[in-house]
């Protein structure tokens, strides 16, 4: 049950008043995330017809490619599972509980949630909303007047700002993982190692600036206790997690509750991971791809949960958060097929080349990535759709390919602020609806857009073009 809208008090600051008004509006008007995926399919199909492609050819390529992203879909599911498993482990939950005791005011609490969400997203976008969501739950019982909408929006920030500039960047990891790259894309770009994307100093500087902007908005948009809609207003109560009472009723359950298997399997996987980084011919950073990244988190989850029974329960709890990815990615594959399987990709590449030059291409790429993100709210699957013609145009204009990936990464994340697809795990934790948070997330979008566009353009002028590595 949701609280009734209340009037915005004139005692609030301008930013806080705007956040409250946007929150009230979004509660009424926002649709389900699946609607955006279907809209993307329809828009691209109509765009293809308008560009002169055969309707039957577009339909054929859409159906033929429906299952082409299955390996990548599973990798994305494992990112969510790994983040949830680690964030829900007892040692991590205890750290979260201690963090919740630090702030003493609603404004300080929301700022801490924003910092937690953005910084943890640099490690894993799957970890970020889960960890920040648990932090909000802990705070609701400690801090009077904490607005659940503002705190929830802050918990979602990592997934909408800097996550793709961090280690779980789908696009950067994809371009560094030959086994995951579609052959048609590899033929254009070759491999782009992480040293040319995530670890560029320009990328790191962008992440720092974006985080500071997010923290500023979080601080100044936090409503006062008098105007807040608290968990109590939503008739919600978050009890602290109870320690599991491990009752063994059957002899066969001994191994389920024993740490022996977790230790043995975890040690085996750790040994493998050490060897992967130690023997990489191009250095430890070059060894990091999606498969290695996911294995790191699963190994950490095994050891943090300590016992098979706890680990399996964490996996079961995380599964509902993966449903959106599983069902929507095949529809993104339809879009990919319609673009790359017909002449639409070449036409779009020509359009991008003709509509820009070396100096303006970064702005065009950022703007297009942001707009497309409204219809395809997935960094990895959308990059599959966008990369062929964007990278062709980048090569034509001699723009650094790694920075183009990062332009995409930071620009495409922002539409997530108004597209609730990746909110699903967080919404389950906080027991609210997307429309409850969208008002405040829209406020963050308004602040980030000019900053991100300027950074994309400015830093592009500082990097020289490097030919594709094949």
HUTAMO-V527563 format. One record per residue. N is the residue number from 0. D_LAST is the distance of its C-alpha to the last C-alpha in Angstrom with 1 decimal. Layout:
n=(N/N)
d_last=(D_LAST/D_LAST)
This chain:
n=(0/1/2/3/4/5/6/7/8/9/10/11/12/13/14/15/16/17/18/19/20/21/22/23/24/25/26/27/28/29/30/31/32/33/34/35/36/37/38/39/40/41/42/43/44/45/46/47/48/49/50/51/52/53/54/55/56/57/58/59/60/61/62/63/64/65/66/67/68/69/70/71/72/73/74/75/76/77/78/79/80/81/82/83/84/85/86/87/88/89/90/91/92/93/94/95/96/97/98/99/100/101/102/103/104/105/106/107/108/109/110/111/112/113/114/115/116/117/118/119/120/121/122/123/124/125/126/127/128/129/130/131/132/133/134/135/136/137/138/139/140/141/142/143/144/145/146/147/148/149/150/151/152/153/154/155/156/157/158/159/160/161/162/163/164/165/166/167/168/169/170/171/172/173/174/175/176/177/178/179/180/181/182/183/184/185/186/187/188/189/190/191/192/193/194/195/196/197/198/199/200/201/202/203/204/205/206/207/208/209/210/211/212/213/214/215/216/217/218/219/220/221/222/223/224/225/226/227/228/229/230/231/232/233/234/235/236/237/238/239/240/241/242/243/244/245/246/247/248/249/250/251/252/253/254/255/256/257/258/259/260/261/262/263/264/265/266/267/268/269/270/271/272/273/274/275/276/277/278/279/280/281/282/283/284/285/286/287/288/289/290/291/292/293/294/295/296/297/298/299/300/301/302/303/304/305/306/307/308/309/310/311/312/313/314/315/316/317/318/319/320/321/322/323/324/325/326/327/328/329/330/331/332/333/334/335/336/337/338/339/340/341/342/343/344/345/346/347/348/349/350/351/352/353/354/355/356/357/358/359/360/361/362/363/364/365/366/367/368/369/370/371/372/373/374/375/376/377/378/379/380/381/382/383/384/385/386/387/388/389/390/391/392/393/394/395/396/397/398/399/400/401/402/403/404/405/406/407/408/409/410/411/412/413/414/415/416/417/418/419/420/421/422/423/424/425/426/427/428/429/430/431/432/433/434/435/436/437/438/439/440/441/442/443/444/445/446/447/448/449/450/451/452/453/454/455/456/457/458/459/460/461/462/463/464/465/466/467/468/469)
d_last=(55.6/54.7/56.9/58.5/57.2/59.2/59.9/57.8/60.1/60.6/60.4/56.6/54.4/52.5/49.1/50.8/52.9/49.8/48.1/51.2/51.6/48.0/48.4/51.5/49.9/46.8/49.1/50.4/47.6/44.3/43.1/41.3/37.4/37.0/38.5/35.5/33.1/35.4/35.7/31.9/31.9/34.9/33.7/30.3/32.3/34.8/32.2/30.6/34.0/34.8/31.6/32.9/31.1/33.3/34.8/34.6/30.9/30.2/32.3/30.7/27.1/28.6/30.2/27.5/25.0/27.7/26.5/22.7/22.5/24.7/22.3/21.4/25.1/26.1/23.8/25.5/28.8/28.2/27.5/30.9/32.6/31.3/32.5/35.8/36.5/36.0/37.9/40.8/41.3/44.7/43.6/41.4/44.2/46.6/44.5/44.4/48.2/48.6/46.4/48.5/51.6/50.3/50.9/54.4/54.1/52.2/50.3/49.2/48.3/46.1/44.3/43.7/42.3/39.9/38.8/38.3/36.3/33.9/33.4/33.0/30.5/28.1/28.3/28.4/29.2/30.9/33.1/34.0/36.3/37.9/38.7/39.9/41.9/43.7/44.5/46.1/48.1/49.4/50.3/52.3/55.1/55.2/55.0/57.6/56.6/52.8/51.5/49.5/47.6/46.6/45.7/43.7/41.7/41.0/39.8/37.3/35.9/32.9/31.5/31.9/30.9/28.6/27.4/23.9/23.7/24.3/23.0/23.3/21.3/20.1/17.5/16.1/16.2/14.7/11.5/11.4/12.3/10.0/13.4/14.8/12.3/13.7/11.6/12.7/11.4/7.9/7.9/9.2/7.7/4.5/6.2/9.1/11.3/15.0/15.7/14.3/16.4/19.4/20.2/20.3/23.9/24.2/23.3/25.9/28.5/28.0/28.7/31.8/33.2/32.8/34.5/37.4/37.9/38.0/40.6/42.7/42.9/43.7/46.5/48.1/47.8/49.5/52.8/56.1/57.7/60.2/57.6/55.2/54.7/54.6/53.9/57.7/57.7/55.3/57.5/54.8/55.3/52.6/54.2/52.5/50.7/53.1/52.5/52.1/55.2/53.9/56.6/56.1/58.2/56.8/56.0/52.6/51.6/51.8/48.1/47.2/48.9/48.0/45.2/44.7/41.9/40.0/40.2/39.1/36.2/35.2/35.3/33.3/30.5/30.8/30.4/27.2/25.8/26.8/25.1/21.8/21.9/23.5/21.1/17.7/15.9/14.3/17.7/19.8/18.4/14.9/16.8/18.3/17.1/19.5/20.9/21.6/23.0/25.3/26.4/27.5/29.7/31.2/32.0/33.7/35.6/36.9/38.3/39.6/41.5/42.7/44.2/42.8/45.3/44.2/40.5/41.1/43.3/40.7/38.2/40.9/41.6/38.0/37.5/39.3/36.8/33.9/35.7/34.4/30.8/31.4/33.3/31.5/27.8/28.4/29.8/26.8/24.8/27.3/26.4/22.6/23.6/25.9/23.4/20.3/22.4/24.5/24.2/24.8/21.2/21.0/24.5/23.7/20.7/23.1/25.8/23.7/22.8/26.4/28.0/26.4/25.3/23.3/26.1/27.1/23.8/23.7/27.2/26.4/23.5/25.7/28.6/26.9/25.3/28.8/30.6/28.3/28.8/32.4/31.6/28.7/29.5/26.4/23.5/21.1/22.3/22.8/19.3/18.2/20.7/20.0/16.2/15.4/17.9/18.0/14.4/14.9/18.0/16.5/14.1/17.3/19.3/17.0/17.4/15.4/13.2/14.2/17.8/17.6/16.9/19.9/21.9/21.5/22.4/25.5/26.7/26.2/28.2/31.3/32.4/32.8/35.9/37.5/35.8/37.2/34.7/33.6/37.2/38.2/38.0/39.9/42.4/43.3/43.9/46.1/47.6/47.3/45.8/42.9/45.5/47.1/44.1/42.6/45.1/44.1/40.4/40.9/42.4/39.3/37.2/39.6/39.1/35.4/34.4/35.4/34.1/30.6/30.3/31.4/29.0/25.9/27.1/28.3/25.4/22.9/24.9/24.2/20.4/18.5/15.4/12.0/9.3/6.2/3.8/0.0)
